[in-house]
Amino acid sequence: LTQFLPMPYGAAMSPTEPAARPARTKGQARLEEVLDAAEDVLKRRGVEGLSVRAVAQQVGISVGNLQYYLPTRAALLDAVFARASQAFRAAVTNEVETAASPREAVERLVGVWQREQHQPEQVLFWHLWAVSAHDDAARATMDRVYGETLDFLATLLRRVQPGLTAAQASMRAAAITSLIEGSGLFVGSGRTPPRRLARLQKEVRALVMEMVDRPAPAR
């Protein structure tokens, strides 16, 4: 199943051939520092409070120095969510690559997805959703981040139900994504869910698998 795993953000290699990890350069370390600061600004002020100047002040460098790494607010936004998404894909890869079937792969994907909703980083995505309707940069970032997940899930769905057309699989993937992500608003982040919310996630898993197992519509 690894051939269906999405590529890491910006990568130009097969996801089944992990790159060697070179020692981090001073520039790479600075970029991580910038991304950490941008993430902190996002968590505290939301997407609308994110700016090159605010991040530069947080890091303690000039605006011009920061722009050497990420020249615009849109680039900052993309880079922060690219890093968060890459961490999610790594967690999914570890679970999905050993699945015995496409259906089991979906079950494992859902499990990882629901666990991630309890992580503090999930707050970033709530901020992204909140402004994407009227912020073009946020909308573009959201389309890229979720587009990769939707494509991957649609591919798995067509392997479970070969009769699905590409359009039907994409629509079903969107419905599943909406269900999981929407339920995350009730789950909260950074804490262990109480029993009531654990039941909610169990119910969501059951509904997702019903959609996965539903045969393709007759043509």
C-alpha positions in Angstrom: 0.0 0.0 0.0 3.0 2.3 0.3 2.8 3.3 -3.3 -0.5 5.1 -2.5 1.0 7.2 0.3 1.1 11.0 -0.4 4.4 12.6 -1.1 6.0 14.7 1.7 5.4 18.4 1.0 7.7 19.7 -1.7 9.5 16.3 -2.1 10.7 15.0 -5.4 11.2 11.4 -4.6 9.3 8.2 -4.0 7.6 8.0 -0.6 8.9 4.4 -0.4 12.5 5.6 -0.6 13.3 7.8 2.5 16.0 10.3 2.0 19.1 10.3 4.2 18.9 12.9 6.9 21.8 15.3 6.5 23.0 17.4 9.4 21.0 20.6 9.8 22.7 23.7 8.5 22.6 27.0 10.3 20.0 28.1 7.7 17.8 25.1 8.3 18.0 25.6 12.1 16.9 29.3 11.6 14.0 28.2 9.3 12.8 25.8 12.1 13.0 28.7 14.5 11.0 30.9 12.2 8.4 28.1 11.8 8.2 27.6 15.5 7.6 31.3 16.0 5.0 31.4 13.2 3.2 28.5 14.8 3.1 30.2 18.2 1.8 33.4 16.6 -0.9 31.4 14.9 -2.0 29.7 18.1 -2.2 32.9 20.0 -3.5 35.3 17.4 -5.1 33.2 14.8 -4.4 33.3 11.0 -5.5 37.0 10.8 -2.9 37.9 13.4 -0.1 36.3 11.4 2.3 38.6 9.6 6.0 38.6 8.6 6.6 41.5 11.0 5.0 39.7 14.0 7.0 36.5 13.4 10.2 38.5 12.9 9.6 40.2 16.2 9.0 36.9 17.9 12.3 35.4 16.5 14.2 38.6 17.2 15.4 39.2 13.7 14.7 41.9 11.0 11.9 41.6 8.6 14.4 41.5 5.7 16.3 38.6 7.4 13.0 36.6 7.8 12.0 37.3 4.2 15.2 35.6 3.1 13.5 32.3 4.2 9.9 33.0 3.8 9.1 36.3 1.9 5.4 36.7 2.4 2.6 36.0 4.9 1.2 33.4 2.4 4.6 31.6 2.3 4.7 31.6 6.1 1.2 30.1 6.3 2.0 27.4 3.7 5.3 26.4 5.4 3.7 26.1 8.9 0.9 23.9 7.6 3.2 21.9 5.3 5.3 21.0 8.4 2.2 20.0 10.4 0.8 18.0 7.4 4.1 16.2 6.9 4.1 15.1 10.5 0.6 13.8 10.0 1.6 11.9 6.9 4.5 10.4 8.7 2.2 9.1 11.4 -0.2 7.7 8.8 2.7 6.0 6.8 3.8 4.2 9.9 0.3 2.7 10.4 -0.9 2.2 6.8 2.2 0.7 5.1 1.7 -2.6 7.0 -2.0 -2.9 6.5 -3.1 -6.2 5.1 -5.8 -4.7 2.9 -7.1 -1.3 1.6 -10.0 -1.5 4.1 -7.6 -2.0 7.0 -5.6 0.9 5.7 -8.6 3.2 5.9 -9.3 2.0 9.5 -5.8 2.7 10.5 -5.9 6.1 8.8 -9.0 7.0 10.7 -7.4 5.9 14.0 -4.4 8.2 13.4 -6.6 11.0 12.3 -8.7 10.8 15.5 -5.6 10.6 17.7 -4.2 13.7 16.1 -7.3 15.7 17.0 -6.2 15.6 20.6 -2.8 17.1 19.8 -2.3 20.9 20.5 -1.3 21.4 16.9 -4.9 20.8 15.9 -5.7 24.3 17.1 -3.8 25.5 14.0 -6.3 23.9 11.7 -9.2 25.4 13.6 -7.8 28.9 13.0 -7.3 28.0 9.3 -10.9 26.9 8.9 -12.2 30.0 10.6 -10.8 32.5 8.1 -10.5 30.5 4.9 -13.9 31.7 3.7 -12.6 35.3 3.4 -8.8 35.0 3.4 -7.4 33.9 0.0 -4.0 32.8 1.4 -5.7 30.7 4.1 -8.0 29.2 1.5 -5.2 28.3 -0.9 -3.3 26.7 2.0 -6.3 24.7 3.1 -7.0 23.5 -0.4 -3.4 22.2 -0.7 -3.3 20.6 2.8 -6.7 18.8 2.5 -6.3 18.1 -1.2 -3.5 15.7 -0.6 -5.5 13.9 2.1 -8.6 13.7 -0.1 -6.7 12.3 -3.0 -5.1 9.7 -0.9 -8.3 8.7 0.8 -10.2 8.6 -2.6 -7.5 6.2 -3.9 -8.0 3.9 -1.0 -11.8 4.0 -1.4 -11.5 2.9 -5.0 -9.4 0.0 -4.0 -12.0 -1.0 -1.4 -14.9 -0.4 -3.8 -13.5 -0.8 -7.4 -16.8 0.2 -8.9 -16.6 3.8 -7.6 -15.8 6.4 -10.3 -13.1 8.9 -9.5 -15.7 11.5 -8.9 -17.7 9.3 -6.6 -14.6 8.4 -4.6 -13.6 12.0 -4.3 -17.1 12.9 -3.0 -17.1 10.1 -0.5 -13.6 11.1 0.6 -14.8 14.6 1.2 -17.8 13.4 3.2 -15.5 11.3 5.4 -13.1 14.1 5.9 -15.9 16.5 6.8 -17.2 14.0 9.4 -13.9 13.4 11.1 -12.7 17.0 11.0 -16.0 18.4 12.1 -16.3 16.0 15.0 -12.8 17.3 16.1 -14.4 20.5 17.2 -16.2 18.7 20.0 -13.2 16.6 21.0 -10.8 19.5 21.9 -7.0 19.3 21.8 -4.2 18.8 24.3 -6.2 16.6 26.6 -7.5 13.0 26.9 -11.1 12.8 25.8 -13.7 12.0 28.5 -15.8 9.0 28.1 -18.6 10.9 26.2 -16.2 12.2 23.6 -14.6 8.8 23.3 -18.1 7.5 22.4 -18.4 10.2 19.8 -15.2 9.1 18.1 -16.4 5.5 18.2 -19.6 6.6 16.5 -17.7 8.5 13.9 -15.5 5.5 13.1 -18.6 3.4 12.6 -20.2 5.9 10.3 -16.9 6.3 8.3 -16.6 2.5 7.8 -20.3 2.4 6.7 -19.4 4.8 4.0 -16.3 2.8 3.1 -18.2 -0.4 2.8 -21.1 1.1 0.9 -21.1 -0.4 -2.7 -20.7 1.8 -5.6 -24.0 3.2 -6.9 -25.6 1.4 -9.8 -24.9 3.2 -13.1 
